[in-house]
Amino acid sequence: MTLEQKIEGLLLVSTKPVSVKKLALLTESKVEDIEKALAFLKEEYSAEKHGIVLLCNQQGYPLRWEVV
């Protein structure tokens, strides 16, 4: 399983935003690797073919569904 897949799974099951530090702890990864994976996921989700949006706020990263 890739780091991106692990992050995606964690964000999908979380009811609250998850911080980068928490994602790093849960996946046993470096913060820098989490940031790169989140940037990749954000780019993937930004394509018009997806109904998922990756947001960033003060609490962390929530995934949100978007009707397209």
Disulfide bonds with the S-S distance in Angstrom:
none
